Amino acid sequence: MSSILVPVVSEAISKPLVLVALVSVTVVYLSSEFLRLRGKSIPFITAFTLQMSRLGEKEHLILRPTYLALGVILVLLLFPTNVAYASIAVVALGDPVAGLIGGRFGRIKYRGRSIEGFAFGLIAAFAGASIWITPMLALWGALAGMGLEFSGIFEDNLTIPIGAALTMLLLGNIFTMRL
């Protein structure tokens, strides 16, 4: 959820500086993971990673944070600023809300995912994306992002921001909506 700060900090400081910081933090994180697997640790980073890891992840490289960073970096580099920020909001808000609500209150399941999680994730993703882009494109981006999350294909921390950004950019261009 902390990735929601990326658009805010990018606007407050500068997008290039935020990109440099994201790449640097990702390199440090990956280095700490390689060290962890060799029996060494970087105190705060390794402890935090292990605390946040899922069951069965501790034995191998934990890549979920790297996928999220890569997704955020790619949309910042490849898409118009407002589309990038909206797609970051989709993954930063929609994905954790879907997981939280689905895990606690989800009763209707499909392929291990809950309809309730999808619905609340969609609402959160739409609300966040609407800050940066038109409501219609925010809705399409949220639907695309949460659809990817719900489908469970590949790694959603990477696919959600890219899929949401592509959808918003393509539909914005097709329908000449204001981006």
N, C-alpha and C positions, 0 to 999 in steps of 0.2 A: 504494500500500500504506500510505502514511502516514495515510490516512483512518481506519485502524483505531484511531488515537489519539483520534478524536473522541468515542467513547463513554467512554473512560477519562478524558479531560480534562473532559468534561461532568459526570461523576460527581465528579471531584476538585474542580472549581471551581464551575461552574453551566452548565446547558444554555442559558439566555438569553445569557450572556456568550460562550459558544462560537458561538452563532448570530450574534451581532453580529460576532465575529471572522471567521467564515466569509464573511459578506456583505461585510465590509470588504476582506478579502483578494481576494475575487472581483472587486470593483470595481477594486481596484488592478491586478489581473492584466489585466482587460479594457482598462483605460486603457493599460497598457503594450503590449498587442497593437495597439491603435489607433495609438499612437505609432510602434511598430515598422513598421507598414504605411505610415506617412508618412515613414519614413527616420530616425526618432529612436529612442533606446533608453533604457531604465532599466537600467543596467549588469548587476546580478545577475539580475534577472527575465528580461530579454530573452535573455541568454546561456543561462540555464537552460532557458528555453522552447525555444530553437533546438536545444540539445543533446538534449532529450527528444522533439523532434518526429519524426514519421515522414516517410519519403520522399515528397516532393511537397506537404507541408503548409506549408513555409516561405513560399510565395508568397501565402498567404491567411491569414485569421484562424484561429488554432489554438484550437478550442473544446472539445476533449476535457476539459481541466481544469475548464472552466466547467460542462460537463454533469455532471461528477462532483460539483462543489460544489453545483449546483442539486439534484441527486438527494438528496444528504445533507441539505441544508437542508429540502427538502420533506418527507422522512420524519421529520425531527426536529420539524417543525411540525404534521404531519397525523396522526401515528400515536402510539399509546401508547409510552412510553419504551423498554420492553424490545423491542417489535417494531421500533422505529426502530433501536435498537442492533444487533439481530440482522441486519437488512437491510443496515446499513452493513458489518457483518462479512462478509456474503455478497459484496458488491462489492469490499471492500478486500482480501479474501483469495482468493476464488474466481476473479475476473477475471484478476489477474496470474499466479496459478498456472496457470490454463488456458492463458494466452498463452505462458508460459515453457516448460511441459512440452510443449504442442502444437507450439511452434516448434522445440524441440530434439529431441524424441523422437517426435513424432506421425507415424505412418505410415498410419493408416486415416483418410482424409479424406472429408468430406461438406460440400459447398458451401464449400470452403476452410478449414473448421475440422476439427480432429482429434478423434477419439473419445477418445484418450489425454488430451488437454488437458481435454476435458469431464469425464472421470472424475476426474482429479486436482483439477480446479477444484471439482467437486462435493464431494469429500472435505474440501478446505480450507474451503469455504463452510459445510458442515455443522458442522465442528469449531468454527469461529468463531461461528456463530449459536447453537450449543449452550451457549455461555457465558451467553447472555442470555435464552434461551427454552427451552421443553421440547424434548427430542430429536425428538419426532414433528413438531412445528411447524418446528423447525430443518431437518429433512429436507425438508419440503414447500417451505419458503422457499428452501433451497439448490437444489432441483430447479427451481423457478420461475425463480430468478435465473440459474442456469447454462443453463437451457433458452433463456432470452432471449439470453444471451451466444452460445450455440451457433447459434441461429437467424440471428444477424447482422442482425436488424431494427433499424432506426434507430440510435441511439447507446446502446450498452450501459452506459456510465457513468451514464446517466440512467435507463434502463429497468430495469436490474438492481435497484437498491435499491427503486424504487417497486413493481415487479412482485413482488419477494420480500415486501415489507411487506404489500401487498394480499393476497397468497396466505395469509400467516400470520394476518393479521387475520380474513379471511373464514373460513378453515377453523377457526380458533380459536373463532369465534363460532358457526359451524354445528355443530361437534362439542362445543361448550362445554368445550374443553380449557383448561387453566390457561395463561393468557398470562403 
